C-alpha cells in the first residue's frame, strides 16, 4: 500500500484489483485501516473497498479458525488470532491467500 512498499506486491495487488479477482475479509481491513497514514492512503483504501470483493466471515469460517487455532496450539505454533480467521476464510471460500507473512506459511502446513 505504501509508496515505499515492495513493488512486486504492489503490482500483484494492482493486477488482481484491475481484473476484479481480488478479495479480502474483515480481519484484513481491520489490520489495514488503522495503519493508513494520511489522506492518500485512506483514499486508496476507500477505493479498494469499492473494487475488492468482501469474503464473509461465516460460521464455517469461525469453526475452521477454531480448529486451526487448536491445531496450532498443539503444534507449539503461536500466531495472532486474526491470522486464523484469514486462513480459514481463504480455505472456506476456496481462494488463494497471497501474503508476505510467515505465520500464513506455517498455518498452511496444518
Residue, then its C-alpha position, 0 to 999 in steps of 0.5 A: x500500500x505504501x509508496x515505499x512498499x515492495x513493488x512486486x506486491x504492489x503490482x500483484x495487488x494492482x493486477x488482481x484489483x484491475x481484473x476484479x479477482x481480488x478479495x479480502x475479509x474483515x480481519x484484513x481491513x481491520x489490520x489495514x485501516x488503522x495503519x493508513x497514514x494520511x489522506x492518500x492512503x485512506x483514499x486508496x483504501x476507500x477505493x479498494x473497498x469499492x473494487x475488492x470483493x468482501x469474503x464473509x466471515x461465516x460460521x464455517x469460517x469461525x469453526x475452521x479458525x477454531x480448529x486451526x487455532x487448536x491445531x496450532x496450539x498443539x503444534x507449539x505454533x503461536x500466531x495472532x488470532x486474526x491470522x486464523x480467521x484469514x486462513x480459514x476464510x481463504x480455505x472456506x471460500x476456496x481462494x488463494x491467500x497471497x501474503x508476505x507473512x510467515x505465520x500464513x506459511x506455517x498455518x498452511x502446513x496444518 
